[in-house]
Amino acid sequence: MVIEKIKADLKAVSKKSDVKILQRFFKTGPGEYGEGDIFIGVRVPQQREIARKYYSEISWSEIQTLIQSPIHEERLTALLILVLRFEKTEIDKEKTKIYNFYLKNLKYINNWDLVDLSASKIVGAYIFNYKKTDKDKLFKLAEKKHLWSRRVAVIATFYFIKKGEYKTLFKLAEMLLADKHDLMHKAVGWMLREVGNNCGQEIEEEFLKKYYKKMPRTMLRYAIEKFPEEKRQAYLAK
């Protein structure tokens, strides 16, 4: 079975010395957002290589098993496989299948790296190119208690932003100004910064001038990170 080859390849490149580092980095301790997640010590470039090796031959039932794995790197490898399949196929039905599969398995996409390496490339790309009417799903995801669903909604707009469409992110950012979680402050701030990078800082400032006084400090800091120092300090001082 292909899944057994993937697991064996991951195990072969795993490093026990990296496990504790990754557990701390992804907050797997009691009460933390990644509580109980299991790492075996495989870095992302190695997972990408394994995903490229097997993405075309692994079955859907094996992808389902892999994405439900308690091992973090196995779940991420499953997502990297989905991204590759989405990008490589020219069959619309296959893209739809991948998109729907992704949304049905959100509960297993449960840490920020899993979201950040997949949401824009699958959810964002599909909605922007194939089903713009599904933008409403992003707002529904942003309303959920499930942290990672909210993050998927925000990070999915990265694809939009790179195409020059920033208004969806602005609407989501307005919705999430009062979000309590630091990881959402960082996600929204990051995407606002990408609006500046891709669409122009003057467009980013359309949002900032209206809401910077209401924004959590972390969100603001992330958003203005690339601003000239004088302007950045002016926002922080106010």
Secondary structure by P-SEA (a helix, b strand, c coil): caaaaaaaaaaaaccccaaaaaaaaacccccccccccccccccaaaaaaaaaaccccccaaaaaaaaacccaaaaaaaaaaaaaaaaacccaaaaaaaaaaaaaaccccccaaaaaacccccaaaaaacccccaaaaaaaaaacccaaaaaaaaaaaaaaaaacccaaaaaaaaaacccccaaaaaaaaaaaaaaaacccaaaaaaaaaaccccccaaaaaaaaccccaaaaaaaaac
